[in-house]
Amino acid sequence: GALSLLSKDEVKPINDELEERVVDFLGRCQAPGGGFGGGPGQLPHLAPTYAAVNALSTIGTKKAYQVINRKTLLQFLKRMKQEDGSFRMQDMGEADIRSTYCALSVASITNLLSSELTQNTSSYIASCQTYEGGFGGEPFNEAHGGYTFCGLAGSIILGTEDKIDISSLLQWIVDRQMRVEGGFQGRTNKLVDSCYSFWQGASFPMINSLAPHHHLPIFPPTVPSPSLPPSELSEYEQVFSWYQPSSSSSTPSHLFNRLDLQKYLLFCCQDKGETGGGFRDKPPMRKDLYHTFYSIAGLSISMHSGGEEDQEQEKEETKHNIDASIWEAVGEGGGPELVVGCNGKVGEGNVVGVVHPVYGVEVGRLVKAKEYFAGLEKVE
């Protein structure tokens, strides 16, 4: 996933040999009864199933798509479904908003969504929203960034966002960006963490997509429509419209500080040592693949949000370069000069691809996968 966001245009993120190995490995992780385990021979679980479907969608070949046995996958999803609308992670496992989102995402991509599969699910998701505005893992739990992403994204997949309180959700998410660090915290009174640049940040383009349908005080009363009504736009075009702000000059077009978030990720979380590359949770933690992907996905959210007016303002603010002294401020003096900015107009060398805020997959590859599965016969 991270490599696809770093690749330019149609360049393949991995070579053919590695691609073959990944497809083969994921095929061996698929359980006979449906779903994917964390490794070959392991019990199926919704989290690695979500990861496997996203990885195969990112590879984007017919061979990769055909690894997914949609018939047994649907059987697995039905086994995980609970009467209250939630889904279990695995047989005898926990049922919460994470597993519910994973099930919805997988079913949506592979064209398995149905009214039967999703009965009561929207109500379960809504029941997880707290008095704070965010979502907890289960009803009456504390609001948390990862669970909030799952709640909002799941509601958008179902088209039932009218069941949740968007205004209080927006207020809660806005308050999670910390003024000193520039990054997002996952919960109230917690430290920042680079992965929340996506888990929290992805909510902004999602909420922006809902603005015309919700009378939110932070948005102008009229939001300009695209040149075509949403029903006539391709999914690819619709997603790009989510990143675009209102043209109203009297209302801020962005809801979080994109520049500060990029500075935190690039200067504080990126490994710039001799074995450079990758991102960490926060200094002085070690880098890992999980935080690397979600940091890059967060960079995507922040770089592609906003319009031309934002670009000009940020270009003036950044003056094309961040002084090298900022590297010393984070204790790793020296290093290449990096530039932060919006939409690639400032610091084009750092620009990453566009991530789909609902699924966490590069937009072009996600749309291609959904189109492939949409062309297949329904399974029951």
FENTADA-V550178 format. One record per backbone hydrogen bond with DSSP energy under -0.5 kcal/mol. NH is the residue of the N-H (numbers start at 0). CO is the residue of the C=O. E is the energy in kcal/mol with one decimal. If there is no record, write none. Layout:
# FENTADA-V550178
{{NH:CO:E} {NH:CO:E}}
This chain:
# FENTADA-V550178
{{4:0:-1.3} {5:1:-1.3} {6:2:-1.4} {10:7:-2.7} {18:14:-2.5} {19:15:-2.4} {20:16:-1.9} {21:17:-2.6} {22:18:-2.5} {23:19:-2.4} {24:20:-2.6} {25:21:-2.7} {26:22:-2.0} {27:23:-1.7} {28:24:-0.9} {29:25:-0.6} {29:26:-0.7} {30:34:-2.8} {33:30:-2.0} {36:28:-2.7} {40:27:-0.8} {41:38:-2.0} {44:35:-2.5} {45:88:-2.7} {48:44:-1.7} {49:45:-2.5} {50:46:-2.2} {51:47:-2.8} {52:48:-2.5} {53:49:-2.2} {54:50:-2.5} {55:51:-2.8} {56:52:-2.1} {57:53:-2.0} {58:54:-2.2} {59:55:-2.0} {64:60:-2.5} {65:61:-2.5} {66:62:-0.5} {66:63:-1.1} {67:63:-0.5} {67:64:-1.4} {68:66:-0.5} {69:67:-1.2} {72:68:-2.3} {73:69:-2.3} {74:70:-1.6} {75:71:-2.3} {76:72:-2.5} {77:73:-2.5} {78:74:-1.9} {79:75:-1.7} {80:76:-1.0} {81:85:-3.0} {84:81:-1.8} {86:95:-0.6} {87:79:-2.5} {88:93:-2.5} {92:89:-2.8} {95:86:-0.9} {96:136:-2.4} {99:95:-1.7} {100:96:-2.2} {101:97:-2.7} {102:98:-2.2} {103:99:-2.2} {104:100:-3.1} {105:101:-2.3} {106:102:-2.5} {107:103:-2.4} {108:104:-2.5} {109:105:-2.2} {110:107:-0.9} {111:106:-3.4} {112:106:-0.9} {117:113:-1.9} {118:115:-0.9} {120:117:-1.9} {121:117:-0.6} {123:119:-1.9} {124:120:-2.5} {125:121:-2.3} {126:122:-1.8} {127:123:-0.6} {127:124:-1.5} {128:125:-1.4} {129:133:-2.9} {132:129:-0.9} {132:133:-0.5} {135:127:-2.7} {140:137:-2.0} {143:134:-2.6} {144:185:-2.0} {147:143:-2.5} {148:144:-2.2} {149:145:-1.9} {150:146:-2.4} {151:147:-2.6} {152:148:-3.0} {153:149:-2.2} {154:150:-1.8} {155:151:-2.1} {156:152:-2.4} {157:153:-1.9} {158:154:-1.2} {159:154:-2.5} {162:159:-2.0} {163:160:-1.5} {165:163:-1.1} {168:164:-1.7} {169:165:-2.7} {170:166:-2.0} {171:167:-2.1} {172:168:-2.3} {173:169:-2.5} {174:170:-1.6} {175:172:-1.7} {176:173:-1.1} {177:175:-0.6} {177:182:-2.7} {181:177:-1.8} {184:175:-2.3} {185:190:-0.7} {189:186:-1.5} {192:183:-2.2} {193:280:-1.8} {195:192:-1.5} {196:193:-1.8} {197:194:-1.5} {198:194:-1.8} {199:195:-2.1} {200:195:-1.2} {201:197:-3.0} {202:199:-1.3} {203:200:-1.5} {204:200:-0.6} {205:201:-1.4} {206:202:-3.1} {207:203:-2.5} {208:204:-1.6} {209:205:-0.7} {209:206:-0.9} {210:206:-0.7} {210:207:-0.7} {212:209:-1.9} {213:209:-0.7} {213:210:-1.1} {215:213:-1.8} {218:215:-1.4} {223:221:-0.5} {231:228:-2.3} {232:228:-0.6} {232:229:-1.0} {237:233:-2.6} {238:234:-2.3} {239:235:-1.5} {240:236:-1.7} {241:237:-1.0} {241:238:-0.8} {242:238:-0.7} {242:239:-0.8} {243:240:-0.9} {250:247:-0.7} {257:255:-1.2} {260:256:-1.8} {261:257:-2.4} {262:258:-2.4} {263:259:-2.3} {264:260:-2.3} {265:261:-3.0} {266:262:-2.5} {267:262:-0.7} {267:263:-1.4} {268:263:-1.4} {269:264:-0.8} {270:277:-2.8} {271:269:-0.6} {275:272:-1.1} {276:270:-2.6} {278:287:-0.5} {279:268:-2.0} {280:285:-0.5} {284:281:-2.7} {287:278:-1.9} {291:287:-1.8} {292:288:-2.5} {293:289:-2.1} {294:290:-1.7} {295:291:-2.1} {296:292:-2.6} {297:293:-1.7} {298:294:-2.3} {299:295:-2.1} {300:296:-2.1} {301:297:-2.3} {302:298:-2.8} {303:299:-1.9} {304:300:-0.6} {305:242:-2.0} {310:306:-1.7} {311:307:-2.1} {312:308:-2.0} {313:309:-2.8} {314:310:-2.4} {315:311:-1.9} {316:312:-2.0} {317:313:-2.7} {318:314:-1.4} {319:314:-0.6} {320:317:-0.9} {320:318:-0.6} {321:337:-1.0} {322:320:-0.5} {325:322:-2.0} {326:323:-1.7} {327:323:-0.8} {328:324:-1.6} {329:325:-0.8} {329:326:-0.7} {330:327:-1.8} {331:326:-1.9} {337:335:-0.6} {342:302:-6.3} {344:341:-1.9} {349:346:-1.9} {350:347:-1.3} {352:4:-3.2} {354:352:-0.6} {355:360:-2.9} {356:354:-0.6} {359:355:-2.8} {362:353:-2.6} {365:361:-2.4} {366:362:-2.7} {367:363:-1.9} {368:364:-2.1} {369:365:-2.5} {370:366:-2.3} {371:367:-1.9} {372:368:-2.4} {373:369:-2.1} {374:370:-1.0} {374:371:-0.8} {375:372:-1.3}}
